[in-house]
Amino acid sequence: MATKVFIIYYSMYGHVERLAEEISKGANSVEGVEATLWQVPETLPEEVLQKMNASPKSEVPVIEPAQLVEADGLIFGFPTRFGMMAAQFKAFLDATGSLWRSQHLAGKPAGIFFSTGSQGGGQETTALTAITQLAHHGMIFVPIGYTFGGGMFEMEQVKGGSPYGAGTYAGDGSRQPSKLELEQAFHQGKYFAGIAKKFKSTL
């Protein structure tokens, strides 16, 4: 039976979604792994999203909290709001109370990825504050460390991401994930999928 990896994200302007697509490709490149993309529900009214010039939602299905138990591994992605995950994703996690009480997610490997507006906008604090959600559920955090190799030490160009996970800088929204950032996202998906597969084989 295939190892199921769910890549669950919230994306307002498309940056996180682009990373999620590459993470999915990386995860699906591992034999015996089946990666699926999911979005969390939007909490803002359509008229507010229009005023914020938000990108139209894609056709990626919206996930319900109860579906999380179906995955063997979970990778969560979100943009940053003041150094923490966006409220839309936090609202989704706040709705997982019944899973927390039953600890149905305990022992599942989990990873994170993110987008910030600037270099000082939360590439590490967003990850650090997100880990608390994983801890309360008993999930096992799987960072990428420095397994991406030389790309982790790039100094000649702007690059998001960190040992915690893949990342990008959105700037004013016009900047899109770079080739190197997308390569790091692909690496995270492949690396995480390999670990999730090993976890499942030991059960």
N, C-alpha and C positions, 0 to 999 in steps of 0.2 A: 504494500500500500504506500502511495506517495506521501512524502512529508509535506504538509500543508503550511505555507508561510503566507500570512496575511499582512499586506502593506497598507496601513490605514492612515489617512492624512486629512488635513484641512488646508485648502489653498484658496486665497482670495484673489491673487493676481497671476497665478499660474506657475510661480517659481517652485513651490514645494511639489506641485503636481509633476513638474518636469523631472525633479530629482526622483520622485516616486516611480516614474516610468523607467528610469535607468536602474533603480534598485530592483525593480521587478525583472528586468532583463537579466541582471546579474544573478538573481536567485534562480530564475528559470534555466540558467545555463548549467546548473548543477543537476546531474543525472538523479532521477528519483525525487525531485522537488517540484512541487506545484505551487507557484506564487500567484496570488490574486490581489488586485488593487481594489480598495474600498475608500469611500469618502465618509466623513462624519456629517451629521445633519447641520445645516446652516441655521443659525439662531437669529440673524438679522432680517428684517423685512426687506422685500425686494426694492421698495422705494429708497431705502437707506443705502443698499448696495449700489444702486444706480448713481446716487449722489457721490459715492466713494469711488466711482468708476471701476468697480470690481469686474473681473473677467466673468463671462458666462460660465455656468457649471458644465462640466463635461458629462459624458454618458456613463462614467464610472458609477456603479451602484452605491447606494447609501447603506451603511451597516447599522445594525441594531446591537446594543451591548450583549445580548444573549448569544449572539453569533460568535463572540470571541472564543468561546470554549471549543469551537470546531477546529481551531488552528493549533498546529504543533509549535509554531513560533510567530511572534508578532513584532512588526517594525512600525513605529509610530512617527509621523512627520507633521510638523506644524510651523507656522511663522511665529516670530517673536512679537510680544507686546510688552514693552517695558521690562525686558529681561526674562520674561516667562512665556510659556506657551499661550497662544491665542485663546480667548474665552470660549470660542466654539469647541475647541478640543477639550478644554477643561470641563465644559458642560457635559460632553460625552462621557468623560471619565467619571464625573460626579454621578452619572446614571448607572454606574456599575456596582452600586452598593450591595445588591444581592449576590453578585459574584464574589465580592470581598468577604461577605459573611460566610459564604460556603467555601471560600478559598479555592474555587474552581480553576483559577489561573495560576495558582502556586506551582512553581517548578517549571513553568514555561519560559523559554528563552525570549528576551525582548531587546529590541534595539531602538534607537531614535535618530532622527535627522531633522534639519531645521533651516530656516531662512531668516536673515536679519536685514535691517535697512542699512546698517553701517558696520564698520569694522569694530566699533566699540558698542554695538547694539545688542550683544547677548549671545555670541557664539558659544560661550562656555556656561554662562549663568542659566540660559534656557535649558541646556542639558542637565545641569546640576539640579535645578528645581524640578525637572521632570522625573528624575530618578526616584523622588519620594513616592510618586504614584506607583511605580513598579514595586518598590519595597513593601508598601502596604498590601499589595496583592500577592506578595511572595514570589514574584517573577524574578528571573535571573538576568540581570543586565549584561548584555554582550556588546562592549565597545569595540571599535575597530583598532584601538591602540595605534601603533605606528606600522601596521601591516601593509599600508598602502605604499610604503617605501619612500623613495625620493620625493614623491609628490607631496608628502607631509612637510617637507622642508623648503618648499618653493618660496622664493623671496623676490623674484623678478616680476611677478604679476600678482594682482589681487586674487586671493583664493579663500573661499569659505571652508568650513569643516574643521574638525579637530579630532583628537583621539576618541572623543565621545561618539562621533558619527559624522556622516556627510553633511555638508552645508553649503549655502550660497549667500551672496550679498545681493539684495534687490535694489539698493539705492533708492531712487525716486520711483522705481517700478519699471523703468525703461531698460535697466541692465538685466540680461538673462544669464542663467547659469553658463559658466565657461566650459570649454572642452575638458579642462582638468577637473573641474568640479563634477562634471558628469561622469568622468572616468572614476573618480572617487566613489560616487554613488553606485556605479556598477560594481565596483570592488566590494562595497559594503554589502550589497545584496548577495553576491557570490560567497563572501566570507561568512556572513550570517547563516545562509542556507546550509553551508557545509557543517556548521556547528549544530544547527537545529536537526539536521539529518543524523548526526552522531548521537545527539540527545535521545532522539526517538528510538534509535537502534538498541539503546541500553535498557529501554523499558520492557 
